[in-house]
Amino acid sequence: MALDRNSSPNDLSAFWMPFTANRQFKAAPRMLVGAEGMYYRTADGRQVLDGTAGLWCCNAGHCRPKITEAVQKQVAELDYAPAFQMGHPKAFELASALRDMAPEGMEHVFFTNSGSESVETALKIAIAYHRARGEGARTRLIGRERGYHGVNFGGISVGGIGPNRKMFGSLLTGVDHLPHTHLPDQNAFTRGQPEHGANLADDLERLVALHGADTIAAVIVEPMSGSTGVLLPPKGYLERLREITRKHGILLIFDEVITGFGRLGSSFAAEHFGVLPDLMTTAKGLTNGVIPMGAVLTTAGVHDAFMQGPEHMIEFFHGYTYSGNPIASAAGLATLETYREEGLFENAAALAPYWEEALHSLKGLPHVIDIRNMGLIGAVELEPIAGEPTKRAFTAFLNALEKDLMIRTTGDIIAMSPPLMINKAQIDELFGKLTDVLKALD
Ligand SMILES: Cc1ncc(COP(=O)(O)O)c(C=O)c1O
């Protein structure tokens, strides 16, 4: 065992960082060492305003006492319980709490450890559901261009991000994609849901005609695409998708990994848009990002299709060692309580108009070609530098950090999604800093 390797804390070479320009980072590291409320603290002692709730996950803000205490207590009381054929109370409590806050009709909860695993789980449930009902030919999955559904093979197959797909071979077979709904020519600078594009859902009819409804298991979409640059559903689009999927017996999966837990000012996007899917995938805000956890919610109809056959047999051959982990469950329960006690979803809804106003005041600044928003989400799209896509936004990200503001970029799009505890003064601080950054951009 080679423990004595003379490693020092500032040796950055071993850690191969995820979704990171490793060489650039290690040449000029950006280290966070503490956090409280709306702010991170950097290694050099600066307070950085968190404009992104970590990675869209710390919706209640950082180091919230109730969550911290729940985790500390749980780890000392029951650290781990086998997830298969055994239970512990907190996983059941959390499942019930989730069901109670979800739109009516979502009745059952399957725990995972991340958004990616929630997506794989939902896709497997969809295929197995049809098989359980004697429609085993329904195996085809339909995603959407510019969709992001995590990084596992199912997720990247139904997802629609080129760089996320093209490196990894042939992916799943039997997958097709709807067109994305981003129509800058018609919808640029729209506040909230855009007017144009509901008809893009009709493309599903084309795929049904092509493949046959009896081969299609499910359609998966983000009700609002976050990671690919905040792409909002056009008015009427989700309703239309629901109508067509229902007509053809196709399950509709909403990937709510980002839109869940108050981001749009409602518990879930399904509630916000008034469209009930058959399955919902969640993660991130479920535990405020504190302990990895995800969950798939299903209707009774989906769940009950599995509950047949001999009672001693496992109904759904799927699960993770850490599904419903006690510490994650305790974090989840404390997180949902914090949301409720502090009225954080209501705060997001109340501040959304102020956020929208402040965000759209950036219109007219150099290189800004579109601005999009909903709830406490905002995106500023920049004109790419010719021949150097992503560089302009990445520079904005680095410059914002210099000004003690953390934003996120995807391509040449700046995305913002602050903790839902934000107040008006902090919104002013965020957009004040971003204005300075944008004004100074080449
Ligand atoms: C819509 C959506 N699905 C899935 C994922 C993947 O989640 P994770 O990174 O927890 O695996 C993400 C992450 O951003 C997401 O935005």
PDBQT file of the ligand as one rigid body, heavy atoms in Angstrom, charges set to zero:
ROOT
HETATM    1  C1  LIG A 501     -32.434  18.048 -16.547  1.00  0.00    +0.000 C 
HETATM    2  C2  LIG A 501     -31.279  17.309 -15.968  1.00  0.00    +0.000 A 
HETATM    3  N1  LIG A 501     -31.295  15.987 -15.922  1.00  0.00    +0.000 NA
HETATM    4  C3  LIG A 501     -30.288  15.278 -15.393  1.00  0.00    +0.000 A 
HETATM    5  C4  LIG A 501     -29.189  15.903 -14.874  1.00  0.00    +0.000 A 
HETATM    6  C5  LIG A 501     -28.052  15.101 -14.324  1.00  0.00    +0.000 C 
HETATM    7  O1  LIG A 501     -27.977  15.207 -12.954  1.00  0.00    +0.000 OA
HETATM    8  P1  LIG A 501     -26.661  14.714 -12.186  1.00  0.00    +0.000 P 
HETATM    9  O2  LIG A 501     -25.560  15.611 -12.577  1.00  0.00    +0.000 OA
HETATM   10  O3  LIG A 501     -27.071  14.794 -10.729  1.00  0.00    +0.000 OA
HETATM   11  O4  LIG A 501     -26.420  13.295 -12.590  1.00  0.00    +0.000 OA
HETATM   12  C6  LIG A 501     -29.120  17.292 -14.891  1.00  0.00    +0.000 A 
HETATM   13  C7  LIG A 501     -27.948  18.001 -14.348  1.00  0.00    +0.000 C 
HETATM   14  O5  LIG A 501     -27.767  19.175 -14.507  1.00  0.00    +0.000 OA
HETATM   15  C8  LIG A 501     -30.185  18.018 -15.461  1.00  0.00    +0.000 A 
HETATM   16  O6  LIG A 501     -30.161  19.351 -15.542  1.00  0.00    +0.000 OA
ENDROOT
TORSDOF 0
